[in-house]
Amino acid sequence: MTSPATSATSVQAAAQTVATSQPAAHAVPRTQPQLPRVDLYGGIHKALRLFMTDTLARVGWLDADDPADVAAALGQVGALLELCRRHVEHENTHVHPAIEARRPGASAHVAEDHEEHLQSIAALEAEAAALRALPTANAALRLYRHLASFVGENFQHMHWEETQHNAALWAAYSDEELMQIHVAIVSSVPPAEMLQIARWMVPALNPAERAEVLGGMKAAMPASAFEDLLDAVRPHLSDKDWAKLARALHLPERPFAALMA
C-alpha cells in the first residue's frame, strides 16, 4: 500500500491525464442533444451537492452532549467550508476570466454571489468555533439553520452557473478550449484536495460517469495507488453500485460486508 500523500499525488496526476485523454468524463454524453458540450461544472457540482447535504444532515442530528459527535460533525463542517472556499478561488481564477475575456459582464452576477459566499463561509466557521468551545443544543441548531441557508443559496447558485455560465462558455469557446481550462483547474488543485474531491465525487456520479472517470484513472495510475483510491471510495458505494463499477472495470466485486468482517 502506498502512503496517503503518494496516493493523493497519484490521483492528481491521473486526473490530469484523464482530463486530456478522456473528455467524456467531464462532458455530457453526445447522446443527449440538449447538453452536448464540455461541462466544467457537472462533476464538481455533484460532489459539492453530496458533501453539502451529507454535512447538513450530520449537523442536524448532532448530539451536543457527545464530545466525539461534536468533534466529528465540526470536522466535516470545516472540511466542507474549506473546499467551498477553494472552489470559489478556482472559479474566480480560471472560469470567470475566461468568460469575461469573450463575454464581458457575463460573470458579474456570480462574482457578487462569490463575495457573499466567502462572507457566509467565514460566518459559519465562527459559529462552528463557538459551538466547539461551548457545545449546546441551541448553538448546534443555530449552526444547522445557517448552514441550511448557505446550502440552499449554493444550490441556486450552482444551477445558475450550469445554465447561464455554461451557455456563455459554449457560445464563446470550443470543446478543445474548454478542456484546456479544465486541465488548468485540475493542475492547480493540491493532491490532498484532489483526494477529498474524489471521495465525494465518485459516489455522486451516476454509474456510467463513475466507470468512465475511474476507468481513466485506472489506466493512468500505478496499480497500488489505484487500489488505495478504491479503498477510499468503496465504503461510500452500495454493494449494487460497486458491482456495476466492478463489472465495468473488471474488478473483484468486494461486497462491503465482507470488507467489514
N, C-alpha and C positions, 0 to 999 in steps of 0.2 A: 504494500500500500504506500502511496506517496503521501507527503505531508500536505496539510490543508493549504499552505501557501503555494506549494507546487501545483496542486490541483486547481487552485484559483487562476494561477498564471496560465495553465494549460487550457482552462475554459476560455480565458480571454483570447488566447492565440487561436483556438478553434473557432470562436465566434467571428473573429476577423476573417478566417478562411471561409467559413460558411457564408458570411456577408458578401463575399466577392464571387463565390462559386455556386451558391445555392440561392439565387434571388427569390425563388418562390417561398422561401422560409420567411420572407419579410414582405410578401406581396399577396394580394387577394388572388385566388386561382383564376386563370383565364376563362374558366367555365362559368364564372359569374360575371356577366356582361355589365352589371350595374356598377361594379367596382373593379375594373381590370388593371389598375395601376399599382405600382410600388407604394406601399403604405408605411410611412415612417413611424406611425403611431400605434398600429394594431397590436403588436406583441407586447410592448412595454406597457401599454394601457391595460391590457388584460391582466398583466402581472400586478399593476398597481391597484386595480379594482379588487382583485382577490386579497391582496395584502391589506387593503383598507377595510374591507368588510370583515375579514377574519379578526383584525385587530379591534375593530369596533365591537364585535360580539364578545371578544375576550374582556374588554373593559366593562361591558355591560354586565357580565356575570362575576366580576371581580369581588372577592371577599376581602374587604378592608381589614378584617381581623386576622388574616392569614399572611404573615410576612413573606412567605415563599410565593404565594399567589400574587401579591402586590409587586414583588420584585420581577417576576416573570412577565406580568402584564405590562409593567412600565418599561421593561427592557424591549419588548416588542413595539410599544408606542415610540420609544426613542429611535429604534431602527427604522420604523416606517417614516417618521418625520425627517430623518436624515436622508433617506432615499428620495423622499419628495423634494427636499431642498436640492439635492444633486440633480434630480430630473429637471427641475426648473432651470438650473445652471446649464445643463446640456442643451435644452431647447433655446435658451437665450443666446448661447454661444454659437450654435450650429444651424438651427432651423429658422429662427427669426431673421438673422441677417440674410439668409438665402431668400426668404420671402420678400424682404424689403428691397433686395437688390433688383428684383424684377416686377414686384407689385407693391410699390411704395404705399405705406399706410395700412396694408392689409393685416399686419400683425399687431396694430396698436391696441385693439380691444383685449387681446390675450396678454399683451405686455402689461397692461393695467392689472389684469387678473393675477399675473405672476407676482407683482409687487404686493398685492393683498394676501396672496398665499404665503409669501415669506413672512409677512407680519403675523398671520394666523399660526404658522409653524412656531415662531418664537413665543407666542402667547400660550400655545399648547405645551411647549416644552417647560414654560414657567409653571403651568398648572400641574404638570406631571411631577416636577421637582417639589412642589408644595405637597402633593399627595404622598410622595416618598418620605418627606420629612415628618408629616403628620397624617398618617392614614386614617381617614374617617369615611363613613358611608356618604356623607354629604359632599366631600371633596371628590370621591370617586364618581358620584352622579354628575357633578359639575363638569368633570373632565369628559365623561361619556357624552353628555349633551353637546358640548362644544366640539368634540371630535366628530359627532354625527353631523353637525352643521358643516364642518370642514369637508367631510366625505361627500355630502350632498352637493356642495359647491364644486368640488373637484369632478364629480360625475358630469355635471352640466358643462363644466369647462372642457373636459376631455371630449365630450360629444361635439362641441363647437370646433375643436381642433380637427377631429376626424372628418368633419363635414366641410366647414369653411376653409380651414387651412389646407386640407388636402386638395380642395378644389383649386385654390390659388397655386399650390405647388404643381399640380398636374397640368394646369394651364401654362405654366412658365418653364417647366423642366421636363426633360426626357427621363425615361426609367433609368438609363445609364447614369445620368447626372444625379438622380435621387439616390441611387446606390452609392455613389461617391460620398454623398452627405452622410448616409448611414454608416459607411465604413469609418468616416472621420469621427462620428459619435462613438462607435464601438471602440475605436482605438484610444479614445480619451478616458474610457471607463477603467478605474483601477481594478486589479484582479479580485480583491475581496468583494467589491461592489458587484462585479460580474457574477460571482458565485451566488451572492444573495439574490440577484435578479433571476438567475436560473432556478433557484429554489421556488420562487413564486410564479415564474412564467411557465415552466414546464407543466405543472398541474392546471394552470389556467387555460392552456391551449386545447383546441379540440384534437381528437386522435390523429387526424391527417397532418395537422400542423406540428403536433408533438413528434410524430415519426419523422417528418422531414427535417426539423431542426436538430433532433438528436441523431438522426442518420448522418447529417453533415458533420456533426461534432465527432461521431464515432469514426468517420473516415479521416478526420483531421487531427485527432488527439492520440497521444500514446495510450495503449490499452489499459494500463494501470490507472492513469488519470481519468479515463472514461469510466472505469469501474467505480472510482471514488465519486464521480458525478452521479452515477446511477444510485449509489448508496445514499447520497444526499437527497435525491428526489423520490426514491422508492417509497419511503414512509408516507408520502403525500399523494400517492396514487392508489386508487382502489384496485383490488385484485382484477376486476374486469378491465380497467384502463391499462393496468400493467400487462395483462395478457395480450391486449391489442398491440401494445408497443413491442412486446417481446416477439410476437409473430412478425411484425413489420421489420424488425431489426435482427431477427434470428438470434434472440437472446434466451437464456433459461427463464422460465416463467416466474419462479421465485415468489410463491404466494406470501403475502405479508405475515400471515400467522406463522408460517414456517420460519421466517426470519426472527420472530419474537420468541420462538421456543428455546 
